[in-house]
């Protein structure tokens, strides 16, 4: 009978026994909880299949705010609340159409308007095409592109093992291609999708016209990688062929939306705040299950696991589900604005925004002392095949957060398949593997726990 009572007490106390336990056992418990009773997969199923796409300003975005707030409220956190933020409201309109016009032959190719783009005239645009591989090549052509459609056809570099490196290298053509083309008098911009494989999915993403005068705005669209290959091949055979595309997108006035926030209040230094989060919004072509539904539910799972185990954090742990990462970053900026107004002290922030694939490690923004300290945690993660702790970018939303001393981390899942889905119509729930999603949540929970227990290293006063 005494044995039964003792075992029951241990289960009920859960992680209140951390002080007498060890990190290895506690992390093992996190993984067990995530792999046997996690809710993240169920949450994501609803977010993806019942709500669907969640572009800022859309009905889906607001449904996601309401749903995740309700779910956080069921976890028994100390606080759950919404933070108001005004966000852009860009709408795609009717489905885009495009074709290669070679003599009398029309060959349809898949395109999608890029975020923040203007529409074509109602009848569409038909013009000759100038193919370029870079912004610099375009600039070198000067007024030779006037009246033509600029076709940016620089593939993501397949030589990089780290696919995010390839994405960064090729991304400028999507971000500012239409701006640069319009400045030189072109009538439109077509951009090869940022995708390493050849398929028929055009990949969305945001673009910017910067400080360009509105009379020079030209429509920008992404073309699938197969479509880009075909257009390039056709141009080599007939440099004077024409391209037609039509899109009806528009930017409406900004609308009110929200960040969703939940807290576990610290028991020792509650004024020190640790953030874990992802972004609620997604592009409108699909469900955004990898980008970033996975990061949202993994972040929710972190606080669910800790609360379920009755863990009493030293510092305040705050889950933040940011709005508008995809086409404006307003959620992250508003969070930092409010944090500054309240004079809050953030010591750590962790973001998951690289898909729900198998976790490999973390990308860290930290000074040398804290980087070395976190790299010292590596042996604790080895049983879970998590072995990468490198200096690098952490995340777009937490990039806004500033404090006197703060360490930031981004979950690094295996990236080889991520850009097959990123911003495309196939980023759906059926692309998610349940165990990989749960392993990511457990990995995040483990790092949050270790930082909470050990703190961060503050710079020494001179």
Backbone torsions as a table, in degrees:
resi	resn	phi	psi	omega
1	UNK	NA	-41.8	-180.0
2	UNK	-62.6	-38.9	178.5
3	UNK	-60.8	-43.1	-179.5
4	UNK	-62.9	-43.9	179.8
5	UNK	-62.5	-42.8	-178.8
6	UNK	-63.5	-45.5	-179.6
7	UNK	-63.2	-39.8	178.3
8	UNK	-62.7	-41.5	179.4
9	UNK	-62.6	-41.0	179.3
10	UNK	-63.0	-42.6	-179.4
11	UNK	-66.1	-44.4	-178.7
12	UNK	-65.7	-38.4	-178.9
13	UNK	-73.8	-25.3	177.8
14	UNK	50.2	-122.6	-173.2
15	UNK	-85.9	8.1	171.7
16	UNK	-65.8	-13.3	179.3
17	UNK	-89.0	8.6	-177.0
18	UNK	-55.3	-39.6	-176.5
19	UNK	-59.6	-30.0	-179.6
20	UNK	-100.1	4.1	-175.5
21	UNK	-109.6	-158.9	177.1
22	UNK	-139.1	159.4	-173.9
23	UNK	-60.6	-39.4	-177.8
24	UNK	-59.1	-44.9	-179.9
25	UNK	-68.6	-38.7	-178.9
26	UNK	-66.2	-42.5	179.0
27	UNK	-65.3	-38.9	176.1
28	UNK	-59.0	-37.1	178.8
29	UNK	-67.8	-38.5	177.2
30	UNK	-59.2	-46.2	-178.8
31	UNK	-66.1	-38.0	177.4
32	UNK	-61.9	-46.4	-179.9
33	UNK	-61.2	-43.5	-177.3
34	UNK	-66.8	-38.0	-174.6
35	UNK	-85.7	-10.4	-177.0
36	UNK	-118.4	-22.4	-175.8
37	UNK	-145.8	18.8	-178.5
38	UNK	-65.1	153.6	176.7
39	UNK	-106.9	-5.2	-171.8
40	UNK	-60.6	-38.1	-178.4
41	UNK	-67.4	-40.5	178.1
42	UNK	-66.7	-43.1	177.4
43	UNK	-58.3	-44.5	-177.4
44	UNK	-67.9	-35.4	177.7
45	UNK	-59.0	-43.7	179.2
46	UNK	-68.9	-46.1	-178.3
47	UNK	-58.3	-40.0	-176.8
48	UNK	-82.6	-50.6	-171.2
49	UNK	-87.8	-31.7	-178.8
50	UNK	-93.1	-30.9	179.0
51	UNK	-100.9	-52.0	177.0
52	UNK	88.8	-146.4	-174.7
53	UNK	-64.1	152.7	-169.6
54	UNK	-141.5	47.2	178.9
55	UNK	-65.2	141.6	-177.5
56	UNK	-50.6	135.6	179.9
57	UNK	89.4	-9.5	-177.2
58	UNK	-88.0	165.0	175.3
59	UNK	-61.5	-39.2	179.6
60	UNK	-61.6	-37.8	179.1
61	UNK	-62.9	-43.8	-179.4
62	UNK	-70.9	-33.9	174.9
63	UNK	-64.3	-36.9	178.5
64	UNK	-65.7	-39.2	176.1
65	UNK	-59.3	-49.8	-177.9
66	UNK	-63.7	-42.4	-177.0
67	UNK	-66.5	-48.8	-177.1
68	UNK	-67.9	-33.7	175.9
69	UNK	-62.6	-44.7	178.9
70	UNK	-60.5	-42.6	-178.6
71	UNK	-66.7	-40.8	177.4
72	UNK	-63.6	-34.8	179.9
73	UNK	-66.1	-25.9	179.0
74	UNK	-75.8	-12.6	-174.2
75	UNK	-84.9	-9.5	179.4
76	UNK	75.9	30.6	177.6
77	UNK	-69.7	165.9	-179.0
78	UNK	-72.2	-32.4	178.2
79	UNK	-146.4	142.4	168.3
80	UNK	-139.1	127.7	-176.9
81	UNK	-156.3	166.1	178.2
82	UNK	-106.0	146.7	178.1
83	UNK	-119.7	117.8	-175.9
84	UNK	-67.0	141.5	176.5
85	UNK	-154.0	132.9	175.0
86	UNK	-82.9	133.3	-174.3
87	UNK	-129.7	156.2	175.2
88	UNK	-64.6	153.8	179.4
89	UNK	-132.5	87.2	177.6
90	UNK	-102.1	135.5	-180.0
91	UNK	-123.5	144.0	-175.1
92	UNK	-78.0	-34.3	-175.5
93	UNK	78.1	-156.2	-177.4
94	UNK	-68.9	157.4	-177.2
95	UNK	-58.1	138.1	-178.3
96	UNK	-71.4	153.5	174.5
97	UNK	-130.9	147.9	179.1
98	UNK	-157.7	148.8	173.4
99	UNK	-155.1	155.1	173.6
100	UNK	-87.5	127.5	-178.6
101	UNK	-109.2	100.8	-177.9
102	UNK	-114.5	95.7	-172.4
103	UNK	67.6	-122.9	178.2
104	UNK	-96.8	0.9	-177.6
105	UNK	-91.0	125.9	176.0
106	UNK	-109.6	124.2	177.7
107	UNK	-119.4	112.5	-177.3
108	UNK	-70.5	137.5	176.3
109	UNK	-131.0	149.1	-177.6
110	UNK	-80.7	128.9	174.1
111	UNK	-134.9	165.9	168.7
112	UNK	-146.1	143.1	178.0
113	UNK	-64.0	142.9	175.4
114	UNK	-84.5	146.7	-177.7
115	UNK	-57.2	138.7	-178.8
116	UNK	77.2	-0.2	177.9
117	UNK	-68.7	155.0	169.5
118	UNK	-85.5	166.4	177.8
119	UNK	-80.5	163.2	167.1
120	UNK	-78.8	168.1	167.0
121	UNK	-55.6	159.2	-175.3
122	UNK	-55.8	-33.3	179.7
123	UNK	-86.9	2.1	-178.8
124	UNK	85.3	-176.6	179.8
125	UNK	-124.1	133.2	173.0
126	UNK	-125.3	125.2	-178.1
127	UNK	-160.3	163.1	172.1
128	UNK	-68.2	164.0	-171.9
129	UNK	-121.0	138.1	172.0
130	UNK	-115.7	117.9	-179.7
131	UNK	-90.4	131.7	176.4
132	UNK	-134.1	158.7	179.6
133	UNK	-103.7	-11.5	-176.1
134	UNK	-158.0	165.3	175.0
135	UNK	-63.5	-40.5	179.8
136	UNK	-62.5	-40.6	178.1
137	UNK	-63.0	-41.0	177.5
138	UNK	-60.1	-48.0	-178.2
139	UNK	-60.6	-32.8	-178.8
140	UNK	-69.2	-19.4	-178.3
141	UNK	-82.3	-21.4	177.7
142	UNK	57.2	-132.7	-174.7
143	UNK	-77.9	5.7	176.3
144	UNK	-67.0	-17.7	-179.5
145	UNK	-95.4	-0.4	-177.9
146	UNK	-58.6	130.3	179.4
147	UNK	78.2	3.9	-177.2
148	UNK	-115.7	169.2	174.2
149	UNK	-95.6	127.3	176.9
150	UNK	-88.6	129.1	-179.4
151	UNK	-111.9	106.3	178.6
152	UNK	-85.9	116.4	-173.1
153	UNK	-129.2	51.5	174.2
154	UNK	-97.3	112.8	179.7
155	UNK	-70.2	157.1	168.0
156	UNK	-63.8	138.8	-175.0
157	UNK	-71.5	115.5	-177.9
158	UNK	-75.1	-10.5	-177.0
159	UNK	-74.7	-24.5	-179.6
160	UNK	-75.0	127.0	174.5
161	UNK	-70.8	-37.8	174.8
162	UNK	-79.8	105.0	-172.5
163	UNK	-68.3	-23.8	177.8
164	UNK	-68.5	-26.1	174.0
165	UNK	-64.7	-42.6	178.8
166	UNK	-65.9	-38.7	178.1
167	UNK	-62.4	-44.5	-180.0
168	UNK	-63.8	-40.5	-177.8
169	UNK	-65.6	-36.4	-175.0
170	UNK	-94.5	-8.0	-169.0
171	UNK	-70.8	-22.1	-174.9
172	UNK	-64.9	-31.3	-179.0
173	UNK	-65.0	-32.3	176.1
174	UNK	-77.2	-43.5	-174.0
175	UNK	-67.1	-43.4	-173.8
176	UNK	-126.8	10.9	-178.5
177	UNK	-59.2	-47.3	-179.4
178	UNK	-65.2	-37.3	177.9
179	UNK	-61.0	-49.6	-177.6
180	UNK	-66.3	-37.6	179.5
181	UNK	-67.3	-43.5	-179.9
182	UNK	-64.4	-35.0	-179.7
183	UNK	-63.7	-29.2	-178.5
184	UNK	-96.1	6.2	174.9
185	UNK	92.2	10.5	175.2
186	UNK	-68.4	164.8	-179.5
187	UNK	-104.6	-6.5	179.4
188	UNK	-175.2	166.8	178.2
189	UNK	-135.5	130.7	175.5
190	UNK	-117.5	126.7	-172.7
191	UNK	-119.2	130.7	175.6
192	UNK	-60.3	132.8	180.0
193	UNK	-59.7	144.1	179.2
194	UNK	-83.5	89.6	-171.9
195	UNK	-155.7	134.8	-177.3
196	UNK	-82.2	-21.1	-178.2
197	UNK	-102.9	164.9	176.4
198	UNK	-92.9	118.6	177.2
199	UNK	-154.7	-173.9	-175.3
200	UNK	-106.1	18.8	179.9
201	UNK	-98.3	114.4	170.1
202	UNK	-72.9	141.4	-176.5
203	UNK	-107.6	123.9	179.6
204	UNK	-73.9	-169.2	-177.5
205	UNK	147.4	163.9	-175.1
206	UNK	-90.7	151.8	172.7
207	UNK	-128.7	168.1	179.6
208	UNK	-139.0	140.7	174.0
209	UNK	-92.7	-3.3	177.6
210	UNK	56.9	-132.6	-178.7
211	UNK	-96.4	17.0	179.9
212	UNK	-64.9	140.2	178.2
213	UNK	-67.9	144.6	-172.2
214	UNK	-61.5	-26.8	179.9
215	UNK	-68.7	-11.8	178.4
216	UNK	-104.3	1.9	176.9
217	UNK	-62.3	132.2	173.7
218	UNK	-126.2	151.0	-179.1
219	UNK	-67.2	141.5	177.4
220	UNK	-122.2	137.7	-179.0
221	UNK	-141.5	152.0	173.7
222	UNK	-95.9	141.6	176.1
223	UNK	-114.6	143.5	-179.5
224	UNK	-59.9	159.4	-179.6
225	UNK	-64.6	-37.7	174.4
226	UNK	-63.8	-41.2	177.9
227	UNK	-63.3	-39.7	178.5
228	UNK	-64.7	-42.1	178.4
229	UNK	-61.9	-42.8	-179.7
230	UNK	-66.1	-42.8	179.6
231	UNK	-63.7	-42.0	179.4
232	UNK	-63.8	-44.9	179.5
233	UNK	-63.0	-41.7	-179.5
234	UNK	-66.1	-36.1	178.6
235	UNK	-66.8	-34.6	177.7
236	UNK	-65.3	-35.2	179.7
237	UNK	-79.1	-32.2	-177.9
238	UNK	-146.7	90.3	-177.0
239	UNK	-63.5	-14.9	-177.9
240	UNK	-101.4	9.5	177.0
241	UNK	-61.3	166.5	179.5
242	UNK	-120.2	160.1	179.8
243	UNK	-125.6	139.1	178.1
244	UNK	-119.4	134.9	168.8
245	UNK	-148.9	152.9	-178.3
246	UNK	-139.9	132.6	175.5
247	UNK	-147.4	151.0	-172.3
248	UNK	-124.2	27.5	-178.3
249	UNK	-67.5	159.2	176.0
250	UNK	-157.2	157.4	176.6
251	UNK	-103.8	121.0	179.6
252	UNK	-96.7	169.8	177.9
253	UNK	-58.3	149.2	177.0
254	UNK	-55.4	151.0	179.4
255	UNK	-128.1	161.6	178.7
256	UNK	-79.6	131.3	173.5
257	UNK	-139.0	-163.8	-174.0
258	UNK	-150.6	147.2	158.6
259	UNK	-85.2	146.9	177.4
260	UNK	-109.0	127.7	-171.9
261	UNK	-131.3	136.2	173.6
262	UNK	-132.8	149.2	-174.2
263	UNK	-133.8	143.2	160.8
264	UNK	-109.9	115.1	-173.9
265	UNK	-74.2	135.4	179.3
266	UNK	-66.4	148.1	-178.1
267	UNK	-100.9	-13.6	-179.1
268	UNK	-115.0	-55.2	178.4
269	UNK	-128.2	73.1	-176.4
270	UNK	-63.9	-18.7	179.1
271	UNK	-73.4	-16.5	175.7
272	UNK	-89.1	125.0	-172.6
273	UNK	-111.9	135.3	174.3
274	UNK	-117.1	127.7	-177.7
275	UNK	-107.1	139.2	168.4
276	UNK	-132.7	132.1	-175.0
277	UNK	-167.8	177.1	175.3
278	UNK	-152.6	-177.3	-178.2
279	UNK	-111.1	136.9	-175.5
280	UNK	-74.8	-32.2	-175.5
281	UNK	-75.8	157.7	176.9
282	UNK	-147.9	164.4	175.1
283	UNK	-69.3	160.9	-168.3
284	UNK	-89.4	-0.3	-177.0
285	UNK	-79.9	-19.6	-177.3
286	UNK	-155.7	-159.5	-175.0
287	UNK	-85.6	-13.6	-176.8
288	UNK	62.6	38.1	-176.3
289	UNK	-66.3	-40.5	175.8
290	UNK	-83.5	-36.9	-175.3
291	UNK	-123.7	93.0	1.5
292	UNK	-133.1	39.0	176.1
293	UNK	-56.2	-38.7	179.9
294	UNK	-59.5	-46.3	-179.4
295	UNK	-64.7	-35.6	178.1
296	UNK	-62.4	-52.9	-175.4
297	UNK	-73.3	-29.4	174.2
298	UNK	-64.4	-41.1	179.4
299	UNK	-65.4	-40.5	175.2
300	UNK	-63.2	-37.6	-179.2
301	UNK	-65.5	-33.6	178.4
302	UNK	-56.7	-50.9	-178.1
303	UNK	-73.3	-28.2	176.4
304	UNK	-64.3	-44.7	-179.9
305	UNK	-62.7	-47.5	-178.0
306	UNK	-63.1	-43.8	179.3
307	UNK	-66.6	-41.5	-179.3
308	UNK	-61.9	-32.5	179.7
309	UNK	-90.0	6.8	178.4
310	UNK	60.3	33.9	178.1
311	UNK	-73.4	132.3	178.6
312	UNK	-105.4	99.5	-175.7
313	UNK	-68.4	148.4	174.2
314	UNK	-71.1	-44.0	-179.4
315	UNK	-104.5	161.9	176.1
316	UNK	-71.0	125.1	177.3
317	UNK	-103.6	122.6	-173.7
318	UNK	-121.6	120.6	172.5
319	UNK	-90.3	128.7	-178.9
320	UNK	-125.7	120.8	176.7
321	UNK	-103.4	103.2	-171.4
322	UNK	-81.2	145.3	174.8
323	UNK	-104.6	141.1	170.2
324	UNK	76.8	37.5	171.8
325	UNK	-70.6	-35.7	-169.4
326	UNK	-69.2	-39.7	-174.4
327	UNK	-135.3	49.1	175.5
328	UNK	163.0	-33.0	-179.2
329	UNK	69.0	23.7	-175.7
330	UNK	-69.9	-32.3	-179.3
331	UNK	-64.7	-46.7	178.0
332	UNK	-63.5	-40.2	179.8
333	UNK	-65.9	-41.2	178.9
334	UNK	-65.9	-41.0	178.9
335	UNK	-57.8	-45.6	179.8
336	UNK	-67.0	-38.0	178.7
337	UNK	-59.0	-47.2	179.9
338	UNK	-67.3	-39.4	178.9
339	UNK	-60.7	-40.3	178.1
340	UNK	-66.8	-41.6	179.0
341	UNK	-60.0	-36.3	-179.1
342	UNK	-88.8	-1.5	-178.7
343	UNK	56.5	43.2	-178.4
344	UNK	-78.2	149.8	-179.6
345	UNK	-112.4	106.3	177.4
346	UNK	-94.3	129.4	179.0
347	UNK	-106.0	-19.2	-175.6
348	UNK	-156.0	143.6	174.2
349	UNK	-144.3	134.6	-179.4
350	UNK	-127.3	129.1	-179.9
351	UNK	-122.2	142.1	171.8
352	UNK	-116.5	109.1	-179.7
353	UNK	-151.0	40.5	179.5
354	UNK	-131.3	21.7	177.3
355	UNK	97.9	166.0	-176.3
356	UNK	-98.5	32.7	-178.7
357	UNK	-84.8	177.6	-177.3
358	UNK	-56.4	127.0	-178.6
359	UNK	-69.5	136.8	178.1
360	UNK	-114.0	-20.8	-178.9
361	UNK	160.4	-149.6	-176.3
362	UNK	-139.0	144.4	170.3
363	UNK	-100.7	125.8	-165.5
364	UNK	-119.2	135.3	169.9
365	UNK	-109.2	102.9	-174.6
366	UNK	-158.6	156.0	173.9
367	UNK	-71.4	172.8	-173.5
368	UNK	-59.5	-39.0	-176.9
369	UNK	-65.7	-46.5	-179.0
370	UNK	-73.2	-32.4	175.4
371	UNK	-62.1	-46.3	179.3
372	UNK	-62.5	-38.9	179.9
373	UNK	-63.3	-47.0	-178.5
374	UNK	-68.4	-36.6	175.7
375	UNK	-62.6	-24.6	176.3
376	UNK	-69.8	-16.0	176.8
377	UNK	-77.9	-11.4	-171.1
378	UNK	-50.6	-43.5	-179.6
379	UNK	-58.2	-29.1	179.4
380	UNK	-69.3	-24.1	-177.8
381	UNK	-96.1	-11.0	-176.0
382	UNK	-57.7	-37.3	179.3
383	UNK	-63.1	-14.8	-176.4
384	UNK	-110.1	13.6	177.2
385	UNK	60.3	29.1	174.9
386	UNK	-103.5	109.5	-170.0
387	UNK	-138.6	11.9	-178.8
388	UNK	-111.3	115.7	177.3
389	UNK	-130.8	93.3	-171.2
390	UNK	-126.2	158.7	176.4
391	UNK	-77.6	134.4	-179.6
392	UNK	170.7	-176.6	-177.0
393	UNK	-66.0	140.3	-177.5
394	UNK	-96.9	-47.5	-178.3
395	UNK	175.0	150.6	-175.0
396	UNK	-69.8	-37.2	-178.6
397	UNK	-74.5	-46.4	-179.5
398	UNK	-75.8	-9.4	175.5
399	UNK	-59.0	-27.0	-179.2
400	UNK	-73.1	-25.8	-170.7
401	UNK	-73.5	129.4	177.3
402	UNK	-128.1	142.2	171.0
403	UNK	-151.3	169.5	-177.1
404	UNK	-55.6	-46.9	173.9
405	UNK	-136.7	120.6	-179.0
406	UNK	-144.4	141.2	174.2
407	UNK	-108.4	134.6	179.7
408	UNK	-122.5	147.5	-179.2
409	UNK	-142.0	144.9	172.9
410	UNK	-119.0	130.8	175.6
411	UNK	-63.7	133.0	178.4
412	UNK	-111.2	95.8	171.9
413	UNK	-79.4	169.5	171.2
414	UNK	-57.6	129.2	-169.4
415	UNK	-103.7	2.4	-170.0
416	UNK	-65.6	-29.6	-178.1
417	UNK	-102.0	-7.9	-169.9
418	UNK	-58.4	-45.3	-175.1
419	UNK	-79.5	-1.7	167.9
420	UNK	-68.0	-26.5	-173.7
421	UNK	-113.7	-23.8	-170.5
422	UNK	-53.1	117.5	175.9
423	UNK	65.1	19.1	-175.1
424	UNK	-116.5	170.0	-175.9
425	UNK	-71.0	-9.3	178.4
426	UNK	-98.5	7.2	176.1
427	UNK	-80.6	74.3	-175.4
428	UNK	-120.5	171.2	-175.2
429	UNK	-59.6	-31.6	-178.6
430	UNK	-69.6	-8.2	175.9
431	UNK	-88.0	-2.6	-177.6
432	UNK	-94.5	133.6	172.5
433	UNK	-99.8	124.2	-174.1
434	UNK	-57.1	-48.6	-176.5
435	UNK	-67.0	-39.4	178.8
436	UNK	-62.9	-41.0	177.7
437	UNK	-60.9	-45.5	-178.0
438	UNK	-68.5	-38.2	177.3
439	UNK	-61.3	-38.0	177.2
440	UNK	-63.1	-41.8	178.5
441	UNK	-63.3	-42.2	179.2
442	UNK	-64.9	-39.6	179.4
443	UNK	-64.3	-42.1	177.3
444	UNK	-64.4	-43.9	179.1
445	UNK	-58.3	-40.9	-177.8
446	UNK	-63.7	-43.5	-179.9
447	UNK	-69.2	-40.7	177.4
448	UNK	-58.7	-45.4	178.3
449	UNK	-59.8	-47.4	-177.1
450	UNK	-64.2	-40.3	177.6
451	UNK	-68.3	-40.1	179.4
452	UNK	-62.7	-39.7	-178.3
453	UNK	-72.1	-37.7	-171.9
454	UNK	-106.0	-13.1	-178.6
455	UNK	72.2	-171.0	175.1
456	UNK	-117.8	160.5	-179.2
457	UNK	-85.8	121.7	178.7
458	UNK	-87.6	146.4	179.1
459	UNK	-63.9	143.4	178.6
460	UNK	-79.9	142.2	-179.6
461	UNK	-71.7	139.0	178.7
462	UNK	-78.0	NA	NA
